[in-house]
C-alpha cells in the first residue's frame, strides 16, 4: 500500500499478510531512508517522533512509502536503525539501498513474543537451508492501530545467502 495514512484508523494502513508469510523477495537497490531511534533495553523511546519526521520528509518530497515498509534493525539495547521504504530519493534524509535475497515470515500477537518469533524464524530459515546475514523486524502498525485493527502483525525479515 502506498498510502501513508489510512482514514479508518487515522494513522497506519491495515496490513495484509498475503505475499509476506514464508516468502522470498529479491531486492535490487530497493530504496529506503534511514534514521536512528533511541531505546532503553530494546524499548523504543522516540520511535513515533522519528517516523513522523521521516514521513514528513517523504510527504514534502512528494514521495510514497511502498507497502508501508519500515524495517527496524536492533543494533543494541540502546538504539535501533529504522529503514523506511520510499519510491524515490528523499532530500534531507539518509538515502540507502538494500539488495539481495530476503526471506519473510509473518507473526501476530503481543511484542513480548518477539524472542519466541525470532527462534521460530531461525528454524524456518534453517529449513530452507539458508543462513541469516542480517535480521530486521517490520512492525506493520503502531500499537494504537494494532489495537484498532485487533491484530498486531510483525514481519521478521532476513537478508540471506
JOMOVEN-V339137 format. One record per residue. N is the residue number from 0. RES is the residue in one letter. SS is DSSP state (alpha for helix, beta for strand, coil for the rest). Layout:
N/RES/SS ; N/RES/SS
This chain:
0/X/coil ; 1/X/coil ; 2/X/coil ; 3/X/coil ; 4/X/coil ; 5/X/beta ; 6/X/coil ; 7/X/coil ; 8/X/coil ; 9/X/coil ; 10/X/beta ; 11/X/coil ; 12/X/coil ; 13/X/coil ; 14/X/coil ; 15/X/coil ; 16/X/coil ; 17/X/coil ; 18/X/coil ; 19/X/coil ; 20/X/coil ; 21/X/coil ; 22/X/beta ; 23/X/beta ; 24/X/beta ; 25/X/beta ; 26/X/beta ; 27/X/beta ; 28/X/beta ; 29/X/beta ; 30/X/beta ; 31/X/beta ; 32/X/beta ; 33/X/beta ; 34/X/beta ; 35/X/beta ; 36/X/beta ; 37/X/beta ; 38/X/beta ; 39/X/beta ; 40/X/coil ; 41/X/coil ; 42/X/beta ; 43/X/beta ; 44/X/coil ; 45/X/coil ; 46/X/alpha ; 47/X/alpha ; 48/X/alpha ; 49/X/alpha ; 50/X/alpha ; 51/X/alpha ; 52/X/alpha ; 53/X/alpha ; 54/X/alpha ; 55/X/alpha ; 56/X/alpha ; 57/X/alpha ; 58/X/alpha ; 59/X/alpha ; 60/X/coil ; 61/X/coil ; 62/X/coil ; 63/X/coil ; 64/X/coil ; 65/X/alpha ; 66/X/alpha ; 67/X/alpha ; 68/X/coil ; 69/X/beta ; 70/X/beta ; 71/X/beta ; 72/X/beta ; 73/X/beta ; 74/X/coil ; 75/X/coil ; 76/X/coil ; 77/X/coil ; 78/X/beta ; 79/X/beta ; 80/X/beta ; 81/X/beta ; 82/X/beta ; 83/X/beta ; 84/X/beta ; 85/X/coil ; 86/X/coil ; 87/X/coil ; 88/X/coil ; 89/X/coil ; 90/X/coil ; 91/X/coil ; 92/X/coil ; 93/X/beta ; 94/X/beta ; 95/X/beta ; 96/X/beta ; 97/X/beta ; 98/X/beta ; 99/X/beta ; 100/X/beta ; 101/X/beta ; 102/X/beta ; 103/X/beta ; 104/X/beta ; 105/X/beta ; 106/X/beta ; 107/X/beta ; 108/X/coil ; 109/X/coil ; 110/X/alpha ; 111/X/alpha ; 112/X/alpha ; 113/X/alpha ; 114/X/alpha ; 115/X/alpha ; 116/X/alpha ; 117/X/alpha ; 118/X/alpha ; 119/X/alpha ; 120/X/alpha ; 121/X/alpha ; 122/X/alpha ; 123/X/alpha ; 124/X/alpha ; 125/X/alpha ; 126/X/alpha ; 127/X/coil ; 128/X/coil ; 129/X/coil ; 130/X/coil ; 131/X/beta ; 132/X/beta ; 133/X/beta ; 134/X/beta ; 135/X/beta ; 136/X/beta ; 137/X/beta ; 138/X/beta ; 139/X/coil ; 140/X/coil ; 141/X/coil ; 142/X/alpha ; 143/X/alpha ; 144/X/alpha ; 145/X/alpha ; 146/X/alpha ; 147/X/alpha ; 148/X/alpha ; 149/X/coil ; 150/X/coil ; 151/X/coil ; 152/X/beta ; 153/X/beta ; 154/X/beta ; 155/X/beta ; 156/X/beta ; 157/X/beta ; 158/X/beta ; 159/X/beta ; 160/X/coil
